[in-house]
Amino acid sequence: MTTARPSKPGKPAPSKRPRRPSAAERAAARRRRRLRIIAWVAAAVLVVGGAVGFAIQRSQADARAVRALGVQTFANQGQQHLQPGQDHTGYNSTPPTSGPHSPAPAPCGVSRQPIPNTVQVHDLEHGVVMVQYRPGLDPSQVAALEALGRSFTSHVIVAPYPGLPTAVAATAWTKLMTLDHADAGKLRRFIDLFRQHGPEAGVACPIG
C-alpha cells in the first residue's frame, strides 16, 4: 500500500501595493482641482453679480418711475401708538404719510366716509396705500377711483378727504403723490411701487 505524501504548502501570493502616482500625475491632479475651484468661484461670481446687477437695475427703474410720477418723500415721523380717542395734528404732509397714529387701522377697500388721519396712518404702517379725493369731485372720476380700489384684494383704501389741497392724492409710508384728476394709470403705478412697503408690511387688513 502506497502512502500519499503530504502536499507542500503553496507559497503565499505576494501582496500588491497600490501604485504611487508619479510626480506628473500628482501635478495634473492638482491642476484639475485648481481648475474646478476656479470654475466654481467664477460661477458664484456670475450668479452674485447677476443678482446684484438685477437689483441695481430694478432700483434704478423704480427711482425713474418715482421721478416720473412726481412722488414726494417726507421724513419718517415714527410709529408711536396714541391712546384710544387721542388726536394728533403735527403731521408733516397732507394727507399724512407717517407719525403717531390710532391703535386700530381702518378696513381696506372703498369707504364713502372720510378716514381720520390718525387711523389712516396706522394703515400706511401696514403697507396700505391710501387713494383719497376731494369731496365734490366729478362722480365719474370717483367711480373710476372706486373701481381701481376694488381691483385690489387688499392693502388699498379709497376714501374722500375733506379739505384735500388737490383733486386726488395717493399716500404710502413717507410717500405722497398729488393729482389734479383721477389718473388711474399713475395711481396703479404708485400702488405697484409702494403697496406692502410699510414698516409693518404684510399685516392683514381688518375686516370691515
C-alpha positions as CSV (number, residue, x, y, z in Angstrom):
1,M,0.0,0.0,0.0
2,T,1.4,3.3,-1.1
3,T,1.3,6.1,1.5
4,A,0.4,9.5,0.0
5,R,3.0,12.2,0.5
6,P,1.7,15.3,2.2
7,S,1.5,18.1,-0.2
8,K,3.8,21.1,0.3
9,P,2.1,24.2,1.3
10,G,1.9,26.7,-1.5
11,K,3.8,30.0,-1.3
12,P,1.6,32.9,-0.3
13,A,0.8,35.2,-3.2
14,P,2.8,38.4,-3.0
15,S,0.7,41.4,-1.7
16,K,0.0,44.1,-4.2
17,R,0.9,47.5,-3.0
18,P,-1.1,50.4,-4.6
19,R,1.0,52.2,-7.2
20,R,2.1,55.6,-6.1
21,P,1.1,58.3,-8.6
22,S,4.0,59.8,-10.3
23,A,5.0,63.4,-9.8
24,A,3.5,64.3,-13.2
25,E,0.2,62.6,-12.3
26,R,0.1,64.4,-8.9
27,A,0.7,67.7,-10.6
28,A,-2.0,67.0,-13.1
29,A,-4.5,66.2,-10.3
30,R,-3.6,69.5,-8.6
31,R,-4.2,71.4,-11.8
32,R,-7.6,69.8,-12.2
33,R,-8.6,70.7,-8.6
34,R,-7.4,74.3,-9.2
35,L,-9.5,74.4,-12.4
36,R,-12.6,73.1,-10.6
37,I,-12.2,75.7,-7.8
38,I,-11.7,78.5,-10.4
39,A,-14.8,77.3,-12.2
40,W,-16.9,77.2,-9.0
41,V,-15.7,80.7,-8.0
42,A,-16.4,82.0,-11.5
43,A,-19.9,80.6,-11.4
44,A,-20.6,82.0,-8.0
45,V,-19.3,85.4,-9.1
46,L,-21.6,85.3,-12.1
47,V,-24.6,84.4,-10.0
48,V,-24.0,87.0,-7.4
49,G,-23.0,89.6,-10.0
50,G,-26.2,88.9,-11.9
51,A,-28.4,89.2,-8.8
52,V,-26.7,92.5,-7.8
53,G,-27.0,93.8,-11.4
54,F,-30.7,92.9,-11.5
55,A,-31.2,94.6,-8.1
56,I,-29.4,97.7,-9.3
57,Q,-31.4,97.9,-12.5
58,R,-34.6,97.4,-10.6
59,S,-33.7,100.1,-8.1
60,Q,-32.8,102.5,-10.9
61,A,-36.1,101.7,-12.7
62,D,-38.1,102.3,-9.5
63,A,-36.3,105.6,-9.0
64,R,-37.1,106.7,-12.5
65,A,-40.7,105.7,-12.0
66,V,-40.9,107.7,-8.8
67,R,-39.4,110.8,-10.5
68,A,-41.8,110.4,-13.4
69,L,-44.8,110.2,-11.1
70,G,-43.7,113.3,-9.1
71,V,-43.7,111.3,-5.8
72,Q,-42.7,113.3,-2.8
73,T,-40.8,111.7,0.1
74,F,-41.3,113.0,3.6
75,A,-39.2,112.5,6.8
76,N,-40.4,109.5,8.8
77,Q,-42.2,110.8,11.9
78,G,-42.2,107.5,13.7
79,Q,-44.7,104.8,14.6
80,Q,-45.9,105.8,18.1
81,H,-49.3,104.5,19.0
82,L,-51.7,107.1,20.5
83,Q,-54.2,106.4,23.3
84,P,-57.7,105.5,22.2
85,G,-59.5,108.7,21.3
86,Q,-56.3,110.8,21.3
87,D,-55.7,113.1,18.3
88,H,-52.6,114.3,16.6
89,T,-52.2,117.3,14.3
90,G,-48.4,117.7,13.8
91,Y,-48.1,115.7,10.6
92,N,-45.6,116.9,8.0
93,S,-47.8,116.3,5.0
94,T,-51.5,116.4,3.9
95,P,-52.6,113.7,3.8
96,P,-50.2,112.3,6.4
97,T,-47.6,109.7,5.5
98,S,-46.2,108.7,8.9
99,G,-46.2,109.5,12.5
100,P,-48.2,108.9,15.7
101,H,-51.4,107.0,15.0
102,S,-54.5,105.4,16.3
103,P,-54.2,101.9,17.9
104,A,-56.7,100.5,15.3
105,P,-56.4,100.7,11.5
106,A,-59.3,101.0,9.0
107,P,-60.6,98.1,6.9
108,C,-59.2,98.1,3.3
109,G,-61.4,98.6,0.3
110,V,-63.8,101.5,-0.6
111,S,-65.1,103.9,2.0
112,R,-67.7,106.6,1.4
113,Q,-66.8,108.2,4.7
114,P,-63.5,110.1,5.4
115,I,-61.0,108.2,7.4
116,P,-59.3,110.2,10.3
117,N,-55.7,111.0,9.8
118,T,-54.6,109.0,12.9
119,V,-56.4,105.9,11.6
120,Q,-55.1,106.0,8.1
121,V,-51.5,106.4,9.3
122,H,-51.9,103.0,11.0
123,D,-52.9,101.5,7.7
124,L,-49.9,103.0,6.0
125,E,-47.7,101.4,8.6
126,H,-49.1,98.0,7.5
127,G,-48.2,98.7,3.8
128,V,-51.6,100.0,2.8
129,V,-51.8,102.6,0.0
130,M,-54.5,105.3,0.6
131,V,-56.1,106.9,-2.5
132,Q,-58.2,109.9,-1.4
133,Y,-60.2,112.5,-3.3
134,R,-61.6,115.9,-2.5
135,P,-65.4,115.8,-1.9
136,G,-67.3,117.2,-4.9
137,L,-65.0,115.5,-7.4
138,D,-66.9,114.6,-10.6
139,P,-68.9,111.4,-9.9
140,S,-67.4,109.6,-12.9
141,Q,-63.9,110.2,-11.5
142,V,-65.0,109.0,-8.1
143,A,-66.4,105.8,-9.7
144,A,-63.1,105.3,-11.5
145,L,-61.2,105.6,-8.2
146,E,-63.6,103.1,-6.5
147,A,-63.2,100.7,-9.4
148,L,-59.4,100.9,-9.0
149,G,-59.7,100.3,-5.3
150,R,-61.9,97.2,-5.8
151,S,-59.4,95.8,-8.3
152,F,-57.0,95.0,-5.5
153,T,-57.9,92.3,-3.0
154,S,-56.1,94.0,-0.1
155,H,-53.9,96.9,1.2
156,V,-55.6,99.6,-0.8
157,I,-58.2,102.1,0.6
158,V,-60.2,104.6,-1.5
159,A,-62.0,107.3,0.5
160,P,-62.9,111.0,0.4
161,Y,-60.7,113.6,2.2
162,P,-62.3,116.9,3.1
163,G,-60.0,119.9,2.6
164,L,-57.6,118.0,0.3
165,P,-55.4,120.6,-1.4
166,T,-55.6,118.7,-4.8
167,A,-58.3,116.7,-6.5
168,V,-56.7,113.3,-5.7
169,A,-53.8,112.2,-3.5
170,A,-52.2,108.8,-3.0
171,T,-50.2,108.1,0.1
172,A,-47.9,105.3,1.3
173,W,-45.5,105.2,4.2
174,T,-43.4,108.5,3.8
175,K,-44.7,108.9,0.2
176,L,-47.2,111.3,-1.4
177,M,-48.4,111.7,-5.0
178,T,-50.9,114.5,-5.8
179,L,-53.0,114.6,-9.0
180,D,-55.4,117.2,-10.5
181,H,-57.7,114.4,-11.7
182,A,-58.3,110.7,-11.2
183,D,-55.4,109.3,-13.3
184,A,-55.9,105.5,-12.9
185,G,-52.7,104.7,-14.7
186,K,-50.5,106.8,-12.5
187,L,-52.3,105.6,-9.4
188,R,-51.9,102.0,-10.3
189,R,-48.2,102.5,-10.8
190,F,-47.9,104.2,-7.4
191,I,-49.8,101.3,-5.8
192,D,-47.5,98.8,-7.5
193,L,-44.4,100.6,-6.3
194,F,-45.4,101.2,-2.7
195,R,-48.1,98.7,-1.6
196,Q,-46.8,96.4,1.1
197,H,-43.8,98.7,1.7
198,G,-44.7,100.0,5.2
199,P,-42.5,99.3,8.3
200,E,-45.0,96.5,9.3
201,A,-45.9,95.4,5.7
202,G,-47.9,92.2,5.4
203,V,-50.2,92.7,8.4
204,A,-53.6,91.7,7.2
205,C,-56.3,94.4,6.8
206,P,-59.1,94.3,9.4
207,I,-62.4,93.1,8.1
208,G,-64.9,95.9,7.8
